[in-house]
Amino acid sequence: MASCLAPVGEQPQLGVLVVSPASATVEPGGTVWLTATPFDHNGNPASGYPVGWSSSNPRIATVDPSGLVTGVSPGQAVITATSQGRRAESRVNVVARRPGQVLYYRTNFNDGTTGALNVHAYGGGSCDKATTYRDPGSRYSINCTIPGVSEGAAALEAWFGNGNLATLPADPSLDQDLFQQVRFVLGTGAAAAIGGTTCTALNATSQFKMHKSVYGRAGSAWNGWVMSSIGPCPDGDGKLFSEAEMWIINGDRYLWPGRLIEGAVYDVIYRYHRYTALSCGTIAVWVNGAKVLDSPCWPYMGTTNGSAEGLLFWDGAPYLQAALGPLTIYTLFTQATNYPIGAATASP
């Protein structure tokens, strides 16, 4: 009988190679990190396969051996990853910043500080510099950790009109698009922190949130927010998802591609827009280049009930409930702008 096993010392052939994000936008001198994930013929992530990188036009954008792309001049370049005869591409647009475009903050943690960001933590949570995972464009990441407690939080905090961002507009999403990008890694044990991704009697109320954003002051039923999270029992299928909701209005879940993968890079982009004349707001979310949500104008997404604080971002591990173990999330990079980032598109 013929054997389908590879000879000793040889790896089996790859099924497919996937590059994320599939498209990206950078400025001249700016960077974006592409990741190439090999999958076997059963659709499972495979390890140990070296990946090569190349650019179709180094005068537009270059790429280093780790997948870090650097914009050189305006135009488009196709970045190609190859491994064991498989290839996958990402289209990178290099666009010069135009008049009126504002970079509100950009933090890649080169010195291990949180830059213009504060830290919000309770229940024993904390955020510190780390080298366990890092963006190729930075020496450090910020690891936000919550111990295995009944409830806790540890998040990088960017609050427009408050704290270190007090000199910026109170809410830069007011009647215009605001884009936020967060690149992060779920640390080892993220699934165990909530008792795994399958619902059991032990994790009936367990959940964690990776990001949360709030319009105006948080609390009660007077503002809308967006969260990205996972809850094996409360939310059914143990998948990561984004949800826009209000305290008394439970929004629908918009599932992310695939399942929770510890150690994988997630590149998530959010687009916010408040329409004051219509008393409503929109939210759109992209995960590794795939759009998972692009909402209509929902009344509760523009509601602040007179609060002047503007829009608040929490990045990292902003919440852990009914924990069965500790949770660590590494934030590799975060930024906010009023122009599209990566695969994000402007609102109509």
Protein Blocks (a to p, Z undefined) as FASTA:
>chain_A
ZZfbdcehiacddfbdcdddfbdcddehiacddddddddfkopacehiacddddfblklo
ccdfkopacdfbgcdddddddeehiacddddddddddehiacfbacehlnopahjaccdd
eehiacdddfkbccfkbcbdcdddddddfbdcddddddehiajllmpcfblmgopacddd
ddddddehklmmnnpaadcfklmmgccdfbdcdehjeedjlbccddddddfklnonopac
dddddfklccdddddehjddehiacdddddddddfklopadddddeehiafbdcdddfkl
mggghpanbpaddehjfbcehiabdcddddfbdcddfbdehjbccdZZ
